[in-house]
Amino acid sequence: MRAVWAGVLLGLAAFGSAAVPQALWINEIPHADALALEPVVEDFESLANQRFDRPFRIKGADVSQMLAGQTLRYRTGRGGDRHWVLDARAPQVPLALDQTPGESFAAVVRDEAFAGRQALAGIGPPQVAGRARLGSGIVTVLFDEPQCLFGLRTALDGGQENTVMRDQPEGNLNLIFWRRDGDKIGEFRRFTDQGLVELAYIQSSGGEAQILAVTIQNLDPGGIGIDEILFSPLCPMMVSDLR
């Protein structure tokens, strides 16, 4: 017996009111499995070579630096590079986007880590000794409607910094999932990945899609670019394939 993904909504009428509510959690799944569910994919190519100092629009969502009510601090990595990370984490409700006033918080640029494709990169705090700010900032995605699935492609230098990064709460890459009521419903960190990294996360149980926002922050040496993100409001369930 093996488990397969079925692209059906949890909580469909076919299950009736007798369905027992279950605890909500977020699970990591293979990126290829997420793509098989035919999600929306945003590759940022239509936003090429732009900088942003206010929320901007992508397919099905808006993007900014953080959620309203959150604050930032900078954390210095082993190489002396400064990264924006969340300080006060609790967002205001209803969820809305915010950013540091008067400053660009992100840019979409050509990135050789992805064979020259466009990538979204958060702009970090002022640096010392001419170190790059691009890629050392935070970006937050606020969806038009709650999602069940979220994934991304990025590139990390993490393995060489493993000893140091395990002492940092954000790790080399940190994803935080937020529900409509402002509750954090999932948080994931990466420490040892190097090179191209494809990640995907899916909501399990809970009946209806619950992921309304995702925060992406990092302490990866040199920062990160995000080649693409994917998302879907459909909540697949595991069914048994008896063949």
C-alpha positions in Angstrom: 0.0 0.0 0.0 1.4 3.4 -0.8 0.0 6.9 -0.2 -0.6 9.3 -3.0 -1.8 13.0 -3.1 -5.4 13.6 -4.3 -6.2 17.1 -5.4 -9.4 17.4 -3.4 -10.5 19.8 -0.7 -10.5 18.7 2.9 -13.9 19.2 4.4 -15.9 18.7 1.2 -19.6 18.2 1.7 -19.1 14.5 0.8 -17.5 14.0 4.2 -20.5 15.6 5.9 -20.8 17.3 9.2 -19.7 14.1 11.0 -16.0 14.9 10.1 -14.0 15.3 13.3 -12.0 18.5 13.5 -8.3 17.9 13.7 -5.3 19.9 14.8 -3.7 22.1 12.2 -0.1 21.6 11.3 2.3 22.3 8.4 4.4 19.5 6.9 7.3 19.7 4.5 6.8 17.7 1.3 8.9 17.1 -1.8 8.9 20.1 -4.1 8.1 17.8 -7.1 5.0 16.6 -5.2 3.9 20.2 -4.8 4.4 21.0 -8.5 2.2 17.9 -9.3 -0.7 19.7 -7.6 -0.5 22.4 -10.3 -0.1 25.4 -8.0 0.2 29.0 -9.0 3.9 29.7 -9.7 5.4 33.2 -9.5 8.8 33.5 -11.2 9.2 37.3 -10.9 10.2 37.6 -14.6 7.5 40.3 -15.2 9.0 42.4 -12.4 12.6 42.3 -13.8 15.1 44.9 -12.6 12.8 46.7 -10.2 13.3 48.0 -6.6 10.4 48.3 -4.2 9.8 50.7 -1.4 6.1 49.8 -1.0 4.0 46.6 -1.3 3.9 45.2 -4.8 1.6 42.9 -6.6 2.2 39.3 -7.7 -0.3 36.7 -8.9 -2.7 36.2 -6.0 -0.8 38.1 -3.4 1.0 41.2 -2.3 4.6 41.3 -1.1 6.3 43.6 1.4 8.9 43.5 4.1 6.9 42.5 7.1 3.4 42.4 8.6 2.0 45.5 10.4 2.8 45.3 14.1 6.1 43.6 13.6 9.5 45.2 14.1 13.0 44.5 12.8 16.4 44.3 14.2 19.7 43.4 12.5 21.8 40.4 13.3 25.4 40.0 12.3 26.6 36.8 10.8 30.0 35.2 11.0 31.3 37.1 8.0 30.3 40.5 9.4 27.3 40.8 7.1 24.1 42.3 8.7 20.7 40.8 8.1 17.3 42.1 8.9 15.4 39.6 11.2 12.1 40.0 13.0 12.3 41.4 16.5 8.7 41.9 17.7 6.9 39.1 15.9 3.3 39.4 16.8 1.3 41.0 13.9 -1.7 43.2 14.1 -5.0 41.8 12.9 -6.5 41.9 10.4 -3.2 41.1 8.7 -1.7 43.9 6.6 1.7 44.6 5.1 4.2 47.1 6.3 7.8 48.2 5.6 10.5 50.5 6.8 9.4 54.0 5.6 11.5 55.8 3.0 13.7 52.8 2.1 13.6 50.1 -0.6 13.1 46.7 1.0 13.4 44.4 -1.9 14.5 44.1 -5.6 14.0 41.7 -8.5 17.4 41.2 -10.2 19.2 38.8 -12.5 20.7 36.1 -10.5 23.4 33.8 -11.8 22.6 31.2 -9.1 19.5 30.5 -11.2 21.1 30.5 -14.7 20.5 34.2 -15.1 16.8 34.2 -14.3 15.2 36.9 -12.2 15.1 36.5 -8.4 13.5 38.4 -5.6 15.9 39.5 -2.9 15.2 41.4 0.3 17.4 44.4 0.9 19.2 44.3 4.3 20.4 46.9 6.7 23.3 49.2 6.1 26.6 47.2 6.0 30.2 47.9 7.0 33.2 47.5 4.7 31.1 47.6 1.6 29.4 44.3 2.0 26.3 43.7 -0.1 22.8 44.5 1.3 20.9 42.7 -1.4 19.6 39.3 -0.2 20.0 40.0 3.5 16.6 41.4 4.0 13.1 40.0 4.8 10.2 39.6 2.5 6.6 38.7 3.5 3.9 37.4 1.2 0.3 38.2 2.1 -2.2 36.2 0.0 -5.6 37.3 -1.3 -7.1 34.2 0.2 -5.7 31.5 2.6 -3.5 28.9 1.0 -2.8 25.2 1.8 0.5 24.9 0.0 3.6 27.1 -0.3 7.0 26.4 -1.8 10.1 28.2 -3.1 13.3 27.8 -4.9 16.4 29.5 -3.6 20.2 28.9 -3.3 22.1 28.6 0.0 25.7 28.6 1.2 24.6 27.2 4.5 26.7 24.1 5.0 30.0 26.0 5.4 28.3 28.1 8.2 26.6 25.2 9.9 28.5 25.5 13.3 27.7 29.2 13.6 24.2 29.1 12.2 23.0 26.5 14.6 23.5 29.1 17.3 21.3 31.6 15.5 17.5 31.2 15.9 16.8 32.1 12.2 19.2 29.5 10.7 20.4 30.0 7.2 16.8 30.2 6.0 13.7 30.7 8.1 10.0 30.4 6.9 7.2 31.5 9.2 3.5 30.7 8.4 0.7 33.0 9.7 -3.0 32.5 10.0 -5.7 35.1 9.5 -6.0 35.6 13.3 -2.3 36.4 13.6 -1.3 33.1 15.1 1.9 31.5 13.9 0.9 28.0 12.5 4.3 26.8 11.4 8.0 27.7 11.4 10.9 26.0 9.5 14.6 26.5 9.5 17.4 25.2 7.2 21.0 24.9 8.4 23.1 22.6 6.2 21.8 23.0 2.7 24.1 24.2 0.0 23.4 25.2 -3.6 20.0 25.1 -5.2 17.3 24.3 -2.7 13.7 23.5 -3.6 11.3 23.5 -0.6 7.5 23.0 -0.3 5.2 22.9 2.7 1.5 21.8 3.0 -1.2 22.2 5.5 -2.5 19.0 7.0 -6.0 18.7 8.5 -7.9 21.7 9.7 -10.5 21.5 6.9 -10.1 24.8 5.2 -7.0 26.6 3.9 -5.3 28.6 6.7 -2.0 30.0 5.5 -2.6 33.7 4.8 0.9 35.0 5.0 4.5 33.7 4.9 7.6 35.5 6.2 11.0 34.6 4.6 14.2 35.7 6.4 17.7 34.4 6.4 21.2 34.5 7.9 22.8 32.8 4.9 26.3 34.1 4.1 25.9 36.7 1.4 22.1 36.6 1.5 19.6 34.8 -0.7 17.5 35.3 -3.9 14.2 33.7 -4.4 13.9 32.3 -7.9 10.2 31.4 -7.6 7.4 30.7 -5.2 4.4 28.5 -5.6 1.1 28.3 -3.7 -2.4 26.8 -3.9 -5.6 27.2 -1.9 -6.5 23.5 -2.5 -6.0 21.3 0.6 -5.1 17.8 -0.7 -5.6 14.8 1.5 -3.8 11.5 1.7 -5.7 8.6 0.4 -4.7 5.0 0.0 -3.7 3.6 -3.4 -4.4 -0.1 -3.1 -2.9 -1.0 -6.4 
